[in-house]
């Protein structure tokens, strides 16, 4: 299949001139090949009707499905019609290169002449930056550019474009550039990027520890306080139970001592004897809880970090029994 060259120079239709449409690169297969062919001829018809944006879309999709220099040439002419002069200039360069290798010579000559004509019309942009920082991220309309794109003019299509620059530890910078539809030379100068604030975009706690941040021993500190609170609470409860039950046991034992001998009591006082024994057992359990709780509390106290690294923590636990009060006094 041969594809016609639609327009030349000023756009005069050359219906009788046809050039080979041999594909450059991978051939389309299966249903894709006839689809690409149909899109090409649809694009040609739209072009003849002056519907250039629609025609460009057809040529572009046809070339994507089945790359052919003939399709690319028609796409370049179409892009020139819609004002995308820099894009057309680049596409014509690709067509000329392929045609020099594969022919025909007429196609190479046409692409070269059209490209030379566009050279006098296209706008160019130069992005300048003195001493760009390491790891500079440069983009044009969101597309990444390498450092090689700096300080050298290159063609650009008309319209609004955005130049942006960023680097680690620096504030991002960007600017909008309006490119005219015809020849122009535009210079965009990127200033030295400012240092980013230390807290920019990061939680304060992630940047530096607060003055009140927990020391490395915080886990042990928390466990020590928990053990201390639990242990001393159990010890205090045990002391209270043991003391109260012990006091009641002593009171009943004193009364029973007058009527009982060697745990042998009159039948009328045997209930009092049983109660005294129960209270004695409760008192023993209470004081046992006091001992266990005090031990756990002291263990937790010893786990707390010392205020003076050279001094060993010291603690003292003293039972307190007074009028209307029973408890523990801890000192350290």
Buried (B, 14 or more C-beta within 10 A) or exposed (E): EEBBBBBBEEEEEEEEEEBBBBBBEEEBEEEEBEBBBEBBEBBBEBBEEEBBEBBBBBBBBBBEBBBBBBBBBBBBBBBBBBBBBBBBBBBBBBBBBBBBEBBEEEBBEBBBBBBEBBEEBBBBBBBEBEEBBEEBBBBBEEEEBEEEBBEEEBBBBBBEBEBBBBBEEBEEBEEEBEBEEEEBEBEBEBEEBEEBEEEEEEEEEEEEEEEEEEEEEEEBBEEBBEBBEBBBBBBBBBBBBBBBBBBBBBEBBEEBEEEBEEEEBEEEBBEBBEBBBEBBEBBBBBBEBBEBBBBBBBEBBBBBEEEEEEEEBEEEBEBEEEEEEBBBEBEE
